[in-house]
Amino acid sequence: DVVHGGSQELVAECRALVSELEGRYAAFANALEHGFPLLRGSVWYSHQQVASAVDYIAPPMKENLKKIHALKEEANMVLLCLEDAFSQEVASPTHQQDMGEVLEKLLPKRLKQYEKGINNAAAA
């Protein structure tokens, strides 16, 4: 079944996205927590240069960590809804629509971005 196979592919892609975001989050958190060990371990930079670089990049890295965390939470919400919507052998269109409505309520900002993109594409 093409639809069922496509839904499984979508769920797999969403799982891969969640996994990638978890990996990025862990890498950023580790770098921040341990004071950028790769940078500190470089033989090319002095202690003063490393300290200056850490002072410069730590604040944006903290902000990026928050953004990755938020994206990870959103991706997990989408994954849970997808898994639930396609959990049955032949998921009913009504149940899938219900999951769509759940996502609309949980992620209203993303819905607005999607609608804006659709409207811009239609206008072009």
N, C-alpha and C positions, 0 to 999 in steps of 0.2 A: 504494500500500500504506500503510495507516494506521500500522502499527507502524514501518515504515521511515521514513515522514515524521516521526513523533513522535520517533524516535531522532535524526534530523537536526536537529530543532528543539531537542532537549536538548543536543546537541553545540554548536549555535550559541549557546544561552543560556550554556553553560559558557565558551565562548570570550569572550563579552561580559563575563562576570564576571571572567575572568582579565585582560582588557583594562582593565576599570574598576579592579581592584586594582593593576595596574601603574601606571596613571595617578595613583591616590591615593598610592602609594608614592613615585613620582617627585616629586609635589608636596610631600609631607611632607619628603622628603629634601632637596629644594631649599630649602625654608623653613628647615630646621635648618642646612644647610650655609652659607647666606648670611645667617644671623642675622635671619630674618623680614623680608625687604625691604619687603613691603607695610606692615608696622607701622612700620618705620623711616622709610619715605617719607611717612608721614602728617604733615600740617601741624598736626594737632590735638593731638599729644602732644609733650611735651618729651623731650629726650634721656634725662633721668633716669627719666621715666615709661616710656619704651620699654625701657630697660635693666632696670628692675624687672619689667616684664611678661615680657620674654624670660627672665629668671632664673626666673620663676614657671612659665611654660608649657613651657620647653625639656625638663625631665625627663619630664613626661607625654607630650610629643610623641615623645620617644625611645622610650618604652614602646609607644606606639601604632604607631610605625614597625616595631618588632619584631613586633607582633601582625599588622600588615598583611603583612609579609614571610612570616610563618608561614601566614596564610590564602592568600596568593598561591601558596606551595609546595603547600598542600593542594589548591587549585583546579586547579593544573597537573597534579597526580597524578590527580585525578578526570578531567580533560580527556583525558589520555593513555589512561586506561583506557576511557573512553567511545569515543574515536576508534578504539582497537584493537577494542573489542567490536563496534562497528558498521561496521568497515572493509570487510567483505565485502558484496556486493550483498544477500545474505540471510544475516545473521549467525546462526550456530547458537546455540540456547539454551544448549548446554553451554559454548561459548566465553564467552558473556555471563556465565554463572554463575561461570566461572573468574575473570573480571575482577572480579566482585563479591567473590569470596574474596580476591583480591589487595588490593582496597581495604580489606576488613575487617582484613587484616594490616598494611597500611600506615597506616591511620587508626583504630586501636582506640578511641581516645577519642571520635571522632565516631560510631562504631558504638554505643557505650554511650549517648551522648546521643540518638541516633535511637531505640534500643530503649526508653529511658526515656520518650521522648515518645509512642511508640506505646502503651506500657503505660498511661501516664496518660490518653491519649485513649480507650482501651478501658474504663478504669475509670470515666470520666465519664459 
